[in-house]
Amino acid sequence: MPRLVSCNRCHILQRMPDVHPKTPMVPARLEWRDGERYDYRDDEGHAVMVPAFDPLLEDFVIKHDHGVEDNTVIHGQLIQVWVVDQKTWKSLDMVTKIKRELEQQFHEHYTESDEYKEAALKCYQAHGNPDITTGCRDYLDDSKRIGPATYEDGDGHTITVPPRFRHYLCHLCPFQQAAITVEMRRRRGAYNVDKTYDQRAKARKRRGLN
């Protein structure tokens, strides 16, 4: 689902792609520096579930924590996240709506940002607008990874983010969206309609029906 994230110190509202659809979910946990742990729960007492791996959000938080206490970030005084279902996203201008609410709340002008997509487009242009025939020299290279590849869990263990759940600027690049995606669909047979049409046209021509 579409997401919007704000930094209330930088006064920006960032569009953010959703996580991988098969990302495992885990209980949302709030950890205090004194070692106490609390799980977020809804009004019915059920644990609130969040993605186990969210590189984009992790990257945004690292860039915008401004050195404040973790609980300040988590409670939304610094960073806020909105998850919007697709139907609502299409029916309402959620960016304008949330931007207006933030400006009323903090009495500051907020700038809409799409820094990840802009960075991907800049990289694409710097590479000379590669396509499926030329290829891209650093497609899914680690230098294009967004967010950390490892992180520390609450028990002091180092967790490695599985490759399939990592996010790269390449995922937002026209090369991925136009070249790679089209090629993958072609290999799955999604573009066999024209071939079928050609075969039928040839058959009709042989029978003298054209």
Sequence and secondary structure as in RCSB ss.txt:
>XXXX:A:sequence
MPRLVSCNRCHILQRMPDVHPKTPMVPARLEWRDGERYDYRDDEGHAVMVPAFDPLLEDFVIKHDHGVEDNTVIH
GQLIQVWVVDQKTWKSLDMVTKIKRELEQQFHEHYTESDEYKEAALKCYQAHGNPDITTGCRDYLDDSKRIGPAT
YEDGDGHTITVPPRFRHYLCHLCPFQQAAITVEMRRRRGAYNVDKTYDQRAKARKRRGLN
>XXXX:A:secstr
  EEEEETTTTEEEEE    TT  EEE EEE TTS EEE B TTS B EEES  HHHHHHHHHH TT  HHHHHT
TSSEEEEE  HHHHHHS HHHHHHHHHHHHH S  EEE HHHHHHHHHHHHTT   TTT  TTTT GGGEES SE
EE TTS EEE  GGG EEGGGGSHIIIIIIHHHHHHHTTTT HHHHHHHHHHHHHHTT  
